Amino acid sequence: MATTKDYRDFIVEQLSLLTGITCRSMMGEYLLYYNNILFGGIYDNRFLVKIVKGNQKYNMTKQIPYKGAKPMYMIENIENKEFLREIVIETCKDLPVKKQNKS
């Protein structure tokens, strides 16, 4: 089941405390970036973030975004914008910046 645009819009709105959030469509699902850092995505109407050392303290549930993928953490408390901001920032501290295409 692909993620609905309504759910995508809701998650992007919940991340509105962060400037620099971008969302990229990928085969019916959505990749999420913060300041060019790929930190997670929206898969089957689930908000998932990459597992890194900095976000393990939140005790989130591991989920598989799609068959054959590495596990990610599912964020269940999607109503709290401050909590989401904190998780995204902590996650991105341990991830590399996306390389820009040189044209």
C-alpha positions in Angstrom: 0.0 0.0 0.0 1.5 3.3 -1.0 1.5 6.3 1.3 -1.3 8.8 0.8 -0.6 12.4 -0.1 -2.7 13.5 2.9 -0.5 11.5 5.3 2.6 12.9 3.6 1.3 16.5 3.9 0.5 15.8 7.6 4.0 14.6 8.4 5.6 17.5 6.5 3.4 19.9 8.5 4.4 18.2 11.7 8.0 18.8 10.8 7.3 22.6 10.3 9.4 23.6 13.3 12.5 22.6 11.2 13.6 24.8 8.3 15.2 22.9 5.5 12.9 19.9 5.4 12.4 18.5 1.9 10.4 15.5 0.7 11.1 13.5 -2.4 8.8 11.0 -4.0 10.2 7.6 -4.6 8.0 4.7 -6.0 4.9 5.7 -4.1 6.7 6.5 -0.9 8.6 9.6 0.3 12.2 10.2 1.3 12.7 12.9 3.9 15.7 15.2 4.1 16.8 17.8 6.6 19.4 20.3 5.3 20.3 17.8 2.5 20.7 14.9 5.0 18.5 11.8 4.2 17.2 11.0 7.7 14.1 8.9 7.0 10.9 8.5 5.0 7.3 7.8 4.9 6.4 4.2 4.0 2.9 2.8 3.9 1.7 5.7 6.0 4.4 5.1 8.6 7.0 7.8 9.5 10.4 6.0 9.8 13.8 7.4 10.6 17.2 5.8 10.1 18.7 4.0 13.1 21.8 5.8 14.5 23.5 6.0 17.8 22.0 9.4 18.7 18.3 8.3 18.4 18.5 5.0 20.2 17.7 6.7 23.5 14.1 7.2 22.4 13.3 3.5 22.5 11.4 3.4 19.2 10.1 0.3 17.5 12.1 -1.2 14.6 10.2 -1.6 11.4 11.2 -2.7 7.9 10.1 0.0 5.4 9.9 -2.4 2.4 11.1 -5.9 1.6 14.8 -6.2 1.6 15.5 -2.9 3.3 17.4 -2.3 6.5 15.3 -1.8 9.6 14.4 1.8 10.6 12.7 3.3 13.7 9.0 4.0 13.5 8.0 7.2 15.2 4.6 6.7 16.8 4.2 10.0 18.6 3.7 12.1 15.5 1.4 14.6 17.2 4.2 16.3 19.1 6.1 18.7 16.8 8.8 19.5 19.4 9.5 15.8 19.9 9.7 15.2 16.2 12.1 18.2 15.8 14.3 16.7 18.5 14.4 13.2 16.9 15.2 14.6 13.5 18.1 16.8 14.8 19.5 13.9 16.9 19.3 11.5 13.9 21.0 13.9 11.5 23.9 14.5 13.8 25.1 11.0 12.9 24.4 11.0 9.2 26.4 12.3 6.2 25.2 15.3 4.1 23.9 14.4 0.6 26.3 15.2 -2.1 25.1 17.8 -4.5 25.0 17.1 -8.3 27.5 19.2 -10.2 26.0 20.4 -13.5 
